[in-house]
Amino acid sequence: MVGTKYKTREAVLKRGREAIGVPLREIDKTGRLVTGKGAVGTTIEESWYGYAPNSESEPDFPEAGVELKATPYVRGKNGIRAKERLVCNIINYMEEHGRTFQTSSFWHKCNTMLLMPYEHIEGVPKGELTIDEAVLFSFPEEDLAIIEQDWETIMGKVRRGQAHLISEGDTYYLAACTKGASAGSVREQPFSDIPAKQRAYSLKAGYMTRILDTYVFGNGESERIIKDWRVLQRQTFDRYVIQKVSPYIGMTQAELKARLDVASDAKNLNELLLARMLDVKGKIAYTDEFQKAGIIPKTIQVRRDGTIKENMSFPTFDFIRLAQETEWEESELYGYLAPAKFLFVIFQEDARGEKVFERVKFWNIPAGDLEEVRRVWERTVDTLRRGVAFRETSRGVSNDLPKQSESEVAHVRPHGRNAQDKLPLPDGRMMTKQCFWLNHGYLERQIREGDPWLGTFSRLEKTRTR
């Protein structure tokens, strides 16, 4: 392929830094900014560096071995966060499965990147925005160990003929996101006749937030669970966590508090106990690994009979914004659930009514179940667009949004402080705040699946009652 005149990393970086603070309208010489998603990066490639976007397989500056990535971020009350995941290159299932991580297309293209972040400001034209920094980024060793494990997880499904079952939530930092002209874009896979969605390697939004925060804006690092990254040369991150907490299985909350020197009775007691099991001083959700991977800790309280009382809620949705969504894979719900990795912290009630630590389980929603959530989302969007129907009942006012009885996986129900906590519907009427929920029965099955769950607890119960 034809290279560029920027043949060294130093030359690439120097030119990149010259763009800092220049309004994008002054950079754009081809009118590229108005072309939609990815326009900022393409504008910089064409108009600032003077080359046409190249092939998927090579880095943008092949002689220098550098890939250019313009990446948006937003500011909020808790600081900056990446606006979206960072998409790398499309995965060719037919070729990639035979490679190692070191010879993979991802590593060849993205082992060194020129990150050029810009602040996305709602309502401000792209031409008014500016590049805030230009930083050459290479993956830290502690991140690279997990990224390599993620790559092996993705390729493991391809090699088992399960490329059609890949989900962004399968992995921690490096994901395989859907990528194509439409949601129906598919590719051939080598060990199955089932077409698989076209996917690209991507760095999760949580990972990009931490990278921008730490390496670009210099806001410092967070507490780590893995104190010595070389541990990850011997075992995966999830196995490390599971083994670390295993000595505490079968202990009651009271016993754990005494053992781990936790005096709190706060609502998040179980999360505090988990943090101490992992030798974390602060909140587990704020650790480096949890933030980069977007891991969501969830305490699961299990009754003696093995049932779960509570459904799992997601953030409250805006009725008007939800009704305007047209593509499932661009929806807020998909963006939250598809890449999410949950850590279930499971406590079960024993014969004396005490809560006993049973185990932890890393979980993400399987691809097939995500399709069922899609059906619930589509039903919700359609209902909001045509107008929600209300009906007076003996228990109050009901609506015709998807009920728990309609799906084995998900439903919609209220999630406001009270009946007066409302938001406007697209037709102007007001309605109690709602959100999507995962059904408690579905969660029970997911917790049991692939684990000797009830048998393990039965043995613990017998031990404790002797």
N, C-alpha and C positions, 0 to 999 in steps of 0.2 A: 504494500500500500504506500501511497505518497505520505511522507511525514510533514512536519511543520518546521518553521525556522527556529523554533524554541527546542533546542536539542539537549539541554541540561536542566536539571531540577532547579538550579539557581536562576536560569533565564526564565523558566515558567513562573517561578514565584515572584521574581522582580516585576514582570509584566502584570501579574495578577494584583500585586500591591499598588500598582499605578492606577487601578480602577477604583480603589477605595474612595468613597465619597462622591463619585461622579454619578449624576442622575442617569438612570438607564436610558432615558430618551436621548441623551447625548451620545451614548454608546451605540444605540441601535441605528445601523445604516441601511438595513434591508426591510424594515417594517415587520420584523419577526415578533416583536413584543405582543402583537394583537392576535397571535395564532393559537393561544390557549396554553394548556398545561405543558410545562417544560420549556416555555418560550424564553425565560430568563437565561437558562443555561445555554440554549442554542444561540441566543443573541450574543452572549459573551464569546462563544466559540467562533461565530462567523464575523462579528463586527469588531471584537476587541483583539482576538488572536489571529484573525484572518484566515481561517480554514473552514472547510465544509465539514459538518458532522461525519465521523468515519464509521467504519463497520462495528458491529456489536462485539467482535472478538478482540479487537486491539484497544489499548488505552488511547486516550485522545492525543497524548504526546508520546508516540511509540519509542522514539530515541531516548527520551528522558525516563520512560516507564511511569508516566503520571497520568491519572484520570482526573478530568475536571468535573467538579460537582458544585453547582450553585444550589444552595439549599435554604429554604425559607424557615423562619422561626417567628414566633409571636411572643409578646410580653404579656404577663398576667400578674396577679397579685402575689404569686409565689415565684416570680422571676421569669426567665425565658424558658420556652419549650419548643422543640422541633414541631413545625406545623404538620409534618407528614413523615412517613418512612423515606429512606433514601434508596431509590430503585437503581440497581446496578445493571446486569446484563441478563438477557433471556437464556433460559436453561434449555439446551438441546439434550433431551433425555437419551437419544440414540447414541450420542458421543460421550456425554459426561460420565456415565456410569462406569466406564472403563478407566477413568483417570483416578489419580490420588488427589488429595487436597492441594498439594504443592504444584500439581500440573493441571489443576482445574481452571476452567475459564474465568471463574470469579477471581481467583488469586492472580492469574495472569493480567487481568484487566484492572483490578482495584487494590492491589497490595499497597500502593502509594497513591493518595488522592490530594488534589489541591481543593480544599474546601473554601468556598466563597459564600458565606452566609449573608442573607439580607433579611431585614425585618418586613414581614407581611403585615400591612396595616389595612384593616377592613375599610373599603370605600375609597382608598387612595389608588389612583391609576398606577400601573406598573412603571410607567415612565418616570414617575416622581420618586420611586424607590432607589436606594443606593446600596452598593456592596459595602458591608461594614468591615470585613476582614479578608485576608487571604492567607491560609495556613497550609503548609504541607503536612499531611497526616499519615502516619504509619501506625498500624495496630499495636497497642501495648501487648507484651507477652501474656499477661493475665487474661486479656480479652481474646487474644488469638487462640488460646487453648480451648475456650468455650466455642468460639466461632468454628474451629475445626471439628469439634464434636457435633455442632449444628449441621455442618456440611455432610458429615457421615450419616446423620439421622435422615436428611433429605435423600441422599443417595441410597440409603438402606431401603427406603420405600420403592425407589425406582428399580433397584436390583431384585426386589421381591415381586415385581409386577404390580405395584400399588401406587404408581405415580398419580392415578386418578383420586387417590385418598389423601394426598398431601394437603396439609393445612398449615397456615402461618403459625398457629399456636403450637405446632409440634416442637418448635425450637426456641432458643433463648435470645440470641443477638442477631444471628443471620437467619432470615426467613426466605421462603419461596412464595412470593405474592403473585396473585393473578395479574396477567399482563397481556393486553391485546386490544384489537380494535373494538371488540365487543365481548360481553360475558361468555359468548359461545365459542370463542377462539380456543381451538384444541390442537394438540400435537400427538404424533405417534409416540408410543413408548415401547422399549425393547422386549419386555418380558410379559406382555399382555396385549390382547387385541382391543382392550377397552381404551378409547381415546381419553387422553388426560388434558385438563385445562392447561393452556399455555401459561407458564409461570416464569418469573425472573427472580434472581437473587436480590435480596433487599436487606438493608439494615433497619431494624425496627425503630419506630419513632422514639421509644424510651431510650434506646441506645444512642441515637443521634442527639437527643436532649442532653445526655450526660457528656457526650463528646464535645458538643458546642459549649456547654457550661464550663467544662474542665479545661479543655485544650485550646479553645478559641477565645473565650472570655475570661479565663483564668480565675474562676470562682472557687477553686479548691476541690478536693476529692471527698467522697463519702466513706464512712466506715465499711470495711469489707467483711464478708463472711469467711471467704477463703483468704487466710493470712499469708500463705505461701502458694503461689500459683502452680508450682511444680506438682502439687497434689493432683492437679487435673491431668497430669501425664499418666496417672495410674487409674483414675476413675472419673466418671462423669460428675457434673455438678449436682444433679439430683441424687445420685447414689451417695455422694459425700454428705449431703444434708440428711438423708434418711438414716445413714449410719451414725451420724453425730447425735441424733435425737433418740436412737433406739434404746440406750440404757435407761431412758425415762418411761418407757412403755409400761403400762400397768399401774402407774402412780396416780393418786388422786390429786386434785388441785391443791388441797391442803399440804400434802406431802411434797408436791413440787415447789410450793411457796417456801416451805422450810428448807428444802434441799438447795434451792437456787437463790435463797435470801431475797425473796420478793415480798414486800409488805403490802402492796397495793391490793385493793378490792375493786379496781376500776372496771368499767364495762369491757375494756379490751384486755382483761387479765390474761386470757389464753395467749394472746399475741405477745404480751410481755414475757410470759413463761417460755414461749418458743424462742424469743430473742435470747434469753439467758441460756437456754439449752445450746444455742449456737454461738455462745460467747460474744454476743452482740450487746453493747452497752445501751445503745439508743433503740429507736423503733426499727423493727425488721423491715418495714416497707421503705425505709429511707436508706437502706444499705446500698452499696454500689451495684451489686449483682441484681438485686430486686428492681432497682430503678432502671438499669440498662435493659433488663429483660422484660420490664413491665409486668413483673409477677405480682399477682393480687392475692394477699393472704386472706383466707376466709375460714372462720371457725365454724365447724359443723357439730351441732349438738344432736346426739343420737339417743333416742329413748331406749329403754331396756329391751323392747321387742324388736329393735333394729330399724324402726321408722324414724323419719325426720319430720319435724313439725313445720319448719319454715321453708318457704320458697326463697330463691335467691334473686334479689332485685338488681336492676341496672339503673343508671342515672335517669332521672326524670326527663321526658322528652317534651319539646316545644311542638304543640299540635300543628301550628302553621308551617314551621320549617319541615317537619316530618312529611306533611302532605305535599310539599314541593319536591321531595326526593323522587328521583326517577330511576336510578340505577342502584340495585342492591349492593353491589361491591363498592359503591361510593357513599353509601349511607352511614350515618353515625353509628347505628347499631352494629353493622358489619365491621366498621373501623375499631369499635371497642371490643367485640367478642371474637372475631376471627383470629387476630394475632395474640389474644390474651392467654397467658399461662397462669393458672390458679394454683395456689398451694392450700389444700384443704388440711386444716388442723383439726383432727377428729377426736372428740371427747364423747364417751358413752356413759350413760347413767348405770350404776351398778345396783345390786339388790338393796343397798342401804340408802339409795338416792344420791350417792356421791358421784361427782363427775370424774371419770377416769380417762387419762390420756391413752388413747388407743393406737394412734399412729398419725403420720402425715402422708399425703398423697399429692404428687404433682399431676395436674389434669388440664387438658384443653379440649374444647368441644370437637368431637369427630366430624369429618367432612360431611357424612350423611346426615347427621343431626343438625349441622349448620344449614343444610338445605331445608329442613323442616322449620327452623327459625325464620328462614327466608319466606316461607309460605305464610307464617304468622305476620311477618313484617308487611308483606304484600296485602294481606287482608286488612291490616290496620290502616295502611296508606289509602286503600280503596274506600274504606269506611269513612275516613276523615274527609276525603274529597267529595263524596256524595252527601255527606252530612250524617253525624251520629244520631241514632234514634234513641230517645229516652222513653222509659216506661216506669210508671208508678207500681211498686210492689209493696207487700206487707213489711219488707225490710228496708224500704226507702226507694230511691230512684236507681234503676238499672240502665245499662247501655248495651249496645250491640257490638262492642269491640271484642276481639277474640278471647274466649273464656278458657279456663283450665281444662274443661271437659272436651274441648275441640282438638287438643293437641297433646301428645304424650311428652312433648319437650318444653314448650313455652306458652305463655299467655300474656295478656295485658290486664292490669288492675291498678287501683289508685295507689299513689305514693306521695300524698301530701301530708302536711302536719295535721290537718283536719278537713272536714267537708267544705270549709270555706276557703281553703287554700287552692285557688283556681288559676287557670290560664285561658286565654281566648281561643276558641275554635276558628277554623278558616271562615265559617259563615257568621262570625261575630258573637255567637253565644259563648257563655263561659262554662267551663267544666273543671271538676276537681282534677288536680295534677295526676298524671298516669305515667307508668313506665312498663317496660318489658320485664318479665320474670321467667326464670327457669323453674319448672315444676318440682316440688319436693320429691315426688315419686321418681321422677327422672334422675334427680341427684342421688337418691338411694341406690338406684341401679348402677350409676356411674361409680359410686364409691365401692360397691361390691365387686364390680367387673375386674377380673384379672387378679383379684386378691383374695386370700383365704380369710376374709374379714370377720364373718360371724364366728367361724371356728377359732380364730385367734382370740377373740374376746371371750368365747366360752371357756377356753383354757385359763385365761386370766381370772375369770369369775370364780372358777373352781379353786384356783390357788388362793384367792383372797378370802374365801369363805370356809377354808378348812379350820 
